[in-house]
Amino acid sequence: MYVQPNRGVPARRRRPHGSRGPLALLLGAVLLLVSACGGDDGDDKAASGKAGGAGAASRAAVTIAPKDGADDVATTGALKVTADQGRLRSVKVKDAKGNEVGGKISGDGALWRPSGHLGASTRYTVDAVAVDGRGRAAAEHSSFTTLTPKNTFIGVYSPENGQQVGVGMPVSLHFTRGITDPKAVEKAITVRAEPSVPIEGHWFGNDRLDFRPEKYWAPGTKVTLKLDLDGVEGRPGVYGTQAKEVSFTVGRSQVSTVDARSKEMTVVRDGKKIKTIPITSGAPGTETYNGTMVISEKHPVTRMNGDTVGFGGEYDIKDVPHAMRLSASGTFIHGNYWSGRATFGTRNASHGCVGLFDVRGGGDRSTPAAWFFRNSLIGDVVVVKNSHDETIQPDNGFSDWNLSWERWKAGS
């Protein structure tokens, strides 16, 4: 029998076995949300770290050499910082006073090395940071102490700090030990001028290094010498100890030319001739060197003994007035009271020096020797020409200017 259903009342449906109500559906949605936020332990955790999520470790690894706490570390070649699976972002190396060590990151961030040497007997701290490919940072801190050298050297420099000198004065350094690594030593020395001019160094043997420009210094120039020798290994096991800066100024220009043939000296100051002085130079057989020389010492009175320069007992004058040294081998320009005034300007009678008329004791300010002494500076130029002798060697005193600029630069 067919029964028509009641269209006004919905048919009652039976809930399927095992189905959940509204509470169960809500809990399921919450669990789904938690699962989506948590992710798994793989790529999703890495993505979270990239976004700044807590607990995400960097893959980059920083290594500092020498190891933390190391002592007796070499001042050159020992310090380096490397990054693995990442690149270095910053490296800071400081000494106990807070002075930073310059350096450069290279190899696309894989390596940092200092740009120069380290100081001896110095404690350094290193702070380095590297980042991996997702920008996550890894940092390392370390400290070490450099070696204390048993053998050391210094550079004895000329001119003195604060001195005013003539235009021919080079910067000259005499090292107390012979240098076998001149490149390392020269790299640690800086000479600069204001106004700026190209300056080059030149080695004379293994214990002297001079610096000069191509031409004489301009009057008024300020020259600064910076020595960064502390920790430089100048020869095996021998280290520099200096870290200082000195400066000097260049006064007016004065260049005096001695003509051994005419027996006169012409004094030119700032391009103008200001005086002509009769002279006597080296006699036949003991002629004066030719060439450009520089006044390196001034003595109101000094003793000159032939024994000290290879002339035996030919002379020993205990009170030579107004003496100024031109060479290390004993050439001076000085006052002469023993040859007689008529000698000057007429004949050459010395043992190689340039003599100017003077009186015994040098007390007369009006004599040519007294005038020249009073008007000369350490570093003034004296040029000798027309003498029957060779040109002075450039390392004999401050005779640096006898080398051409090309030969000078070749000795650096």
C-alpha positions in Angstrom: 0.0 0.0 0.0 1.4 3.3 -1.0 1.4 6.1 1.6 1.8 9.7 0.5 4.5 11.5 2.7 3.6 14.7 4.5 5.1 17.4 2.4 4.8 20.1 5.1 7.2 18.3 7.6 10.7 17.3 6.7 11.5 13.6 7.0 13.6 12.9 10.0 17.2 11.6 9.1 19.2 9.3 11.2 22.7 10.4 12.1 25.3 8.2 10.6 27.2 5.9 12.9 30.4 7.5 14.2 29.7 11.1 13.0 30.8 14.2 15.2 28.8 17.1 16.3 29.7 20.8 16.2 32.2 20.6 19.1 34.2 18.0 17.3 34.3 20.0 14.1 35.5 23.1 16.1 38.3 21.1 17.7 39.4 19.7 14.4 39.7 23.2 12.9 41.8 24.4 15.8 44.1 21.4 15.4 44.4 22.1 11.7 45.4 25.7 12.4 48.0 24.7 15.0 49.5 22.2 12.6 49.8 24.8 9.9 51.5 27.3 12.2 54.0 24.8 13.7 55.3 23.3 10.5 57.7 20.3 10.5 61.4 20.0 11.5 62.7 20.5 8.0 62.4 23.3 5.4 59.5 25.0 7.3 61.8 25.5 10.3 64.5 27.1 8.1 61.9 29.3 6.5 60.8 30.4 10.0 64.5 31.2 10.8 64.8 33.4 7.8 61.7 35.3 8.9 63.3 35.8 12.3 61.8 32.9 14.1 63.3 32.0 17.5 65.8 29.1 17.7 66.9 29.0 14.0 70.7 28.4 14.0 73.0 29.9 11.3 74.8 27.4 9.0 77.8 29.8 8.8 80.9 28.9 10.9 83.6 31.4 11.9 87.2 30.3 12.5 89.8 32.6 14.1 93.5 31.8 13.9 95.4 31.9 16.2 93.3 30.0 18.7 91.7 31.8 21.7 94.2 32.5 24.5 97.3 31.9 22.4 100.6 33.4 23.4 103.9 34.2 21.6 102.0 34.7 18.3 104.0 35.9 15.3 103.4 39.5 14.3 103.1 38.6 10.6 101.2 35.8 8.9 99.5 34.2 11.9 96.2 36.2 12.1 93.4 35.3 9.8 89.6 34.8 10.0 87.7 32.5 7.8 84.0 31.7 7.2 82.6 28.3 6.1 79.1 27.9 4.6 78.6 31.7 4.7 80.5 34.9 4.3 82.1 37.3 6.7 80.1 40.4 7.4 82.5 42.2 9.8 85.8 41.6 11.5 87.2 43.9 14.2 90.6 43.4 15.7 91.7 45.8 18.5 94.6 46.2 20.9 94.2 46.9 24.6 94.1 50.7 23.9 91.2 50.3 21.5 93.4 50.9 18.4 91.9 48.9 15.4 94.0 46.8 13.1 93.2 47.5 9.5 92.3 44.5 7.2 90.4 43.4 4.2 87.7 40.8 3.5 88.4 38.8 0.3 87.3 35.7 -1.5 83.7 36.7 -1.6 83.6 36.9 2.2 85.5 33.7 2.9 88.7 35.3 4.3 89.9 38.3 6.3 93.6 39.2 6.8 95.2 42.2 8.4 96.6 44.8 5.9 99.9 45.1 7.8 101.9 43.6 10.7 100.9 43.4 14.4 102.7 45.0 17.3 105.0 42.9 19.4 104.2 42.1 23.1 100.5 43.1 22.5 97.2 41.6 23.4 94.6 41.7 20.7 90.9 40.8 20.7 89.0 39.6 17.6 85.3 39.9 17.0 84.0 38.4 13.8 80.5 37.9 12.4 79.5 35.8 9.4 76.1 35.2 7.8 74.7 32.2 5.9 72.7 32.2 2.7 69.5 33.1 4.6 71.1 36.0 6.4 71.4 34.2 9.8 74.4 35.4 11.8 77.1 33.5 13.6 79.7 35.3 15.8 83.0 34.4 17.4 85.2 36.2 19.9 88.8 35.5 20.6 92.0 37.0 22.1 95.7 36.3 21.8 99.1 37.9 22.6 102.0 38.5 20.3 105.6 37.5 20.9 108.1 39.4 22.9 111.2 39.7 20.8 114.7 39.0 22.2 116.5 41.0 19.5 115.3 44.4 18.3 116.3 47.3 16.0 115.4 50.9 15.6 115.8 53.5 12.9 117.9 56.6 13.9 116.3 59.4 11.9 117.4 62.8 10.6 116.3 65.6 10.8 115.0 66.0 14.3 111.4 66.5 15.2 110.4 70.1 14.9 113.6 71.2 13.1 113.7 73.8 10.4 115.9 72.7 7.5 117.1 73.7 4.1 115.6 72.5 0.8 118.1 69.8 0.3 117.5 67.8 3.5 116.5 64.2 2.9 114.7 62.1 5.4 117.4 59.6 6.4 117.1 56.5 8.6 120.1 54.5 9.9 119.1 51.1 11.3 120.9 49.6 14.2 120.9 46.2 12.6 121.4 45.2 9.0 118.0 44.7 7.3 117.4 41.5 5.2 113.7 42.2 4.5 113.8 45.7 3.2 110.3 45.4 1.6 108.7 44.8 5.0 110.6 47.7 6.7 109.9 50.2 3.9 106.2 49.2 3.9 106.1 50.2 7.6 107.5 53.7 7.0 105.5 56.6 5.5 106.8 60.0 4.5 104.3 62.7 3.3 104.6 66.4 2.5 102.3 69.4 2.7 101.9 70.6 0.0 101.9 67.1 -1.4 104.7 65.9 -3.7 105.8 62.4 -4.8 108.4 61.0 -2.4 110.4 57.8 -2.9 112.8 55.8 -0.8 116.2 54.6 -1.7 118.4 52.0 0.2 122.1 52.5 0.7 123.3 49.0 1.7 121.2 47.2 4.2 121.2 49.7 7.1 120.3 53.1 5.6 117.1 54.2 3.9 116.6 57.8 2.7 113.5 59.5 1.2 113.4 62.5 -1.1 111.3 64.1 -3.8 112.5 64.4 -7.4 113.6 68.0 -6.9 114.5 70.0 -3.8 111.7 70.6 -1.3 109.6 73.7 -1.8 110.2 76.4 0.9 107.5 76.2 3.5 106.9 72.5 3.1 106.0 70.4 6.1 107.3 66.9 6.0 106.0 64.1 8.3 107.8 60.8 9.0 105.7 58.0 10.4 107.4 54.9 11.8 105.2 51.9 12.3 108.1 49.5 12.9 106.9 47.9 16.1 106.6 44.2 15.3 108.3 44.3 11.9 110.7 41.5 11.4 113.6 43.3 9.7 115.8 40.2 9.7 115.2 36.7 11.1 114.4 37.0 14.8 115.1 40.7 14.9 112.1 43.0 15.3 111.5 46.7 15.2 110.3 48.6 18.3 109.3 52.1 17.0 105.8 53.5 16.6 106.1 57.2 16.4 105.6 60.3 14.2 107.9 63.2 13.7 107.8 66.2 11.4 110.0 69.1 10.2 109.6 72.2 8.1 111.5 73.5 5.2 112.8 77.1 5.4 113.9 79.4 2.7 115.8 78.1 -0.3 119.5 78.6 -0.3 121.9 76.9 -2.8 125.6 77.9 -2.8 127.8 77.0 -5.7 131.6 76.7 -5.2 133.7 77.1 -8.3 137.1 75.5 -7.7 138.5 77.1 -10.8 137.4 80.7 -10.2 137.8 80.2 -6.4 134.5 81.8 -5.6 131.3 80.8 -4.0 128.0 82.3 -5.2 125.1 82.2 -2.6 121.6 82.1 -4.1 118.6 82.5 -1.9 115.0 82.0 -3.1 116.3 82.3 -6.7 118.3 85.6 -6.2 122.1 85.9 -5.8 122.8 87.6 -2.5 126.6 87.2 -2.0 129.8 86.1 -3.7 132.5 84.9 -1.4 136.2 84.2 -2.2 137.2 80.6 -1.2 140.0 78.2 -1.2 139.3 74.5 -2.0 141.4 71.4 -2.2 145.0 71.7 -3.3 146.5 69.5 -6.1 146.4 65.9 -4.9 143.8 66.6 -2.2 141.1 68.2 -4.4 137.5 68.8 -3.2 134.8 66.4 -4.4 132.6 67.7 -7.2 128.8 67.4 -6.9 125.8 68.3 -4.8 126.3 68.2 -1.0 124.1 69.1 1.9 125.1 70.7 5.2 124.5 68.0 7.9 126.2 69.5 11.0 127.1 73.0 12.3 129.9 73.6 14.8 130.9 77.1 16.0 134.3 75.6 16.8 135.7 72.1 16.2 138.9 70.2 16.0 140.2 68.8 12.7 142.9 66.1 12.8 144.4 64.6 9.7 144.6 61.2 11.4 140.8 60.8 11.4 140.6 61.2 7.6 143.7 59.4 6.3 146.1 62.3 6.2 148.3 61.1 9.1 149.9 63.9 11.1 149.8 66.5 8.3 147.6 68.7 10.4 145.8 68.9 13.8 143.9 72.2 14.2 142.1 72.3 17.6 140.0 75.5 17.0 138.6 75.5 13.5 135.8 78.1 13.5 132.4 78.1 11.8 132.6 74.5 10.6 129.8 72.9 8.6 130.0 69.2 7.5 129.3 68.4 3.9 130.3 64.7 3.8 130.7 61.7 6.1 134.3 61.3 4.9 135.4 64.6 6.3 134.6 67.4 3.8 133.6 70.6 5.6 133.0 74.2 4.6 134.6 76.2 7.4 136.4 79.3 8.6 140.2 79.4 7.9 142.5 81.8 9.8 145.9 80.1 9.2 146.3 80.4 5.4 146.4 84.2 5.2 143.7 86.4 3.7 145.5 86.6 0.3 144.9 82.9 -0.2 141.1 83.2 -0.6 140.1 83.8 -4.2 143.7 83.2 -5.5 144.8 79.6 -4.8 143.5 76.2 -3.6 145.4 75.2 -0.5 143.2 72.8 1.6 143.1 69.1 2.1 139.7 68.8 0.4 137.6 71.2 2.5 136.2 74.5 1.3 137.7 77.4 3.3 136.4 80.9 3.9 138.4 83.7 5.5 138.0 83.9 9.3 139.8 85.0 12.4 141.1 82.7 15.2 138.3 82.0 17.7 135.7 83.1 15.1 134.6 86.1 17.1 134.5 88.6 14.3 130.9 88.6 12.9 132.0 90.5 9.8 134.2 87.8 8.3 132.9 85.8 5.3 133.0 82.5 7.3 131.0 84.1 10.2 128.4 85.5 7.7 127.9 82.2 5.9 127.7 80.2 9.1 125.1 82.6 10.5 123.0 82.5 7.3 123.1 78.7 6.8 120.7 75.9 7.9 121.2 72.2 8.2 119.9 70.9 4.9 121.2 73.8 2.8 122.7 72.8 -0.5 126.4 73.4 -1.5 127.4 72.5 -5.0 131.1 72.1 -6.0 132.1 72.3 -9.6 135.3 72.5 -11.7 137.4 70.6 -9.2 139.9 68.0 -10.4 138.3 65.2 -8.5 135.4 62.7 -8.9 131.8 63.4 -8.0 131.0 62.6 -4.4 129.1 59.3 -3.9 125.4 59.7 -3.0 125.7 57.9 0.3 128.6 60.0 1.5 126.7 62.3 3.8 123.4 63.6 2.4 124.6 63.7 -1.2 121.4 61.9 -2.3 120.8 64.5 -5.1 123.7 63.2 -7.2 121.4 60.3 -8.3 118.9 60.9 -11.1 115.3 60.4 -10.2 115.2 57.2 -12.2 118.2 55.7 -10.4 116.8 56.9 -7.1 113.5 55.1 -7.6 115.3 52.0 -8.7 116.8 51.7 -5.3 113.5 51.4 -3.5 
